[in-house]
């Protein structure tokens, strides 16, 4: 990340934040949708395990897992942007060293 312009760092952070916020919105929307409607409530007041309701529960679970992964990804990108580590480049792997050896 050190060789990229600073504007690229903030673009990557903005995209990660957008992913994070959209999956949080999906998670909340599905949770509200399941809780608000009575379609997925069993007669005894528990969860209905019909096929459509199980699909909604599975979608909610995947949205939560995606949100957790995007949270980890966002913090890793933040750490990479602000770490500013110097990277040592081996001479033999650069194209400039190959041109120097050819001359």
C-alpha positions as CSV (number, residue, x, y, z in Angstrom):
1,X,0.0,0.0,0.0
2,X,3.0,2.3,0.4
3,X,3.5,2.7,-3.3
4,X,0.0,3.8,-4.1
5,X,-1.1,7.4,-4.0
6,X,-2.9,8.6,-0.8
7,X,-6.1,9.1,-2.8
8,X,-6.2,5.3,-3.6
9,X,-6.0,4.6,0.1
10,X,-9.1,6.6,0.9
11,X,-10.9,5.2,-2.1
12,X,-10.3,1.7,-0.8
13,X,-11.4,2.7,2.7
14,X,-14.5,4.3,1.2
15,X,-15.4,1.2,-0.7
16,X,-14.8,-1.0,2.3
17,X,-17.0,1.2,4.4
18,X,-19.7,1.1,1.7
19,X,-19.6,-2.7,1.8
20,X,-19.7,-2.7,5.5
21,X,-22.7,-0.3,5.8
22,X,-24.7,-2.0,3.0
23,X,-24.4,-5.4,4.6
24,X,-25.4,-3.9,8.0
25,X,-28.4,-2.5,6.2
26,X,-29.3,-5.8,4.7
27,X,-28.9,-7.5,8.1
28,X,-31.2,-5.0,9.8
29,X,-33.8,-5.1,6.9
30,X,-34.0,-8.8,7.0
31,X,-34.2,-8.9,10.8
32,X,-37.0,-6.3,10.8
33,X,-38.8,-8.1,8.0
34,X,-38.8,-11.4,9.9
35,X,-39.8,-9.8,13.2
36,X,-42.5,-7.5,11.8
37,X,-44.6,-10.0,9.8
38,X,-46.4,-13.0,11.2
39,X,-45.6,-15.3,8.3
40,X,-42.6,-16.9,10.1
41,X,-44.3,-17.3,13.5
42,X,-45.4,-20.8,14.5
43,X,-48.7,-21.3,16.3
44,X,-46.9,-21.8,19.6
45,X,-45.1,-18.4,19.1
46,X,-41.7,-19.9,18.1
47,X,-40.0,-19.9,14.8
48,X,-41.8,-21.5,11.8
49,X,-39.5,-23.9,10.0
50,X,-41.3,-23.9,6.7
51,X,-39.2,-23.7,3.5
52,X,-39.7,-19.9,2.9
53,X,-38.9,-19.1,6.5
54,X,-35.8,-21.2,6.6
55,X,-34.6,-19.4,3.4
56,X,-35.1,-16.1,5.3
57,X,-33.2,-17.4,8.3
58,X,-30.4,-18.6,6.1
59,X,-30.2,-15.3,4.3
60,X,-30.0,-13.5,7.6
61,X,-27.3,-15.8,8.8
62,X,-25.2,-15.2,5.7
63,X,-25.8,-11.5,5.9
64,X,-24.5,-11.5,9.5
65,X,-21.4,-13.6,8.5
66,X,-20.7,-11.3,5.5
67,X,-21.0,-8.2,7.8
68,X,-18.5,-9.7,10.3
69,X,-16.1,-10.5,7.4
70,X,-16.5,-7.0,6.0
71,X,-15.8,-5.6,9.5
72,X,-12.6,-7.6,9.7
73,X,-11.7,-6.6,6.2
74,X,-12.3,-2.9,6.9
75,X,-10.1,-2.9,10.0
76,X,-7.3,-4.7,8.1
77,X,-7.5,-2.1,5.3
78,X,-7.4,0.7,7.9
79,X,-4.4,-0.9,9.6
80,X,-2.6,-1.3,6.2
81,X,-3.3,2.3,5.2
82,X,-2.0,3.7,8.5
83,X,0.9,1.3,9.0
84,X,3.2,2.9,6.4
85,X,5.6,0.0,6.3
86,X,8.7,0.2,4.1
87,X,9.0,-2.8,1.8
88,X,12.4,-4.0,0.8
89,X,12.6,-4.9,-2.9
90,X,15.2,-7.4,-4.1
91,X,17.4,-6.0,-6.9
92,X,17.1,-9.1,-9.1
93,X,13.3,-9.0,-9.2
94,X,13.0,-5.4,-10.4
95,X,12.9,-4.5,-14.1
96,X,15.6,-1.8,-13.6
97,X,18.2,-4.4,-12.5
98,X,17.5,-6.5,-15.6
99,X,18.1,-3.4,-17.8
100,X,21.3,-2.5,-15.9
101,X,22.7,-6.1,-16.4
102,X,21.9,-6.1,-20.1
103,X,23.9,-2.9,-20.7
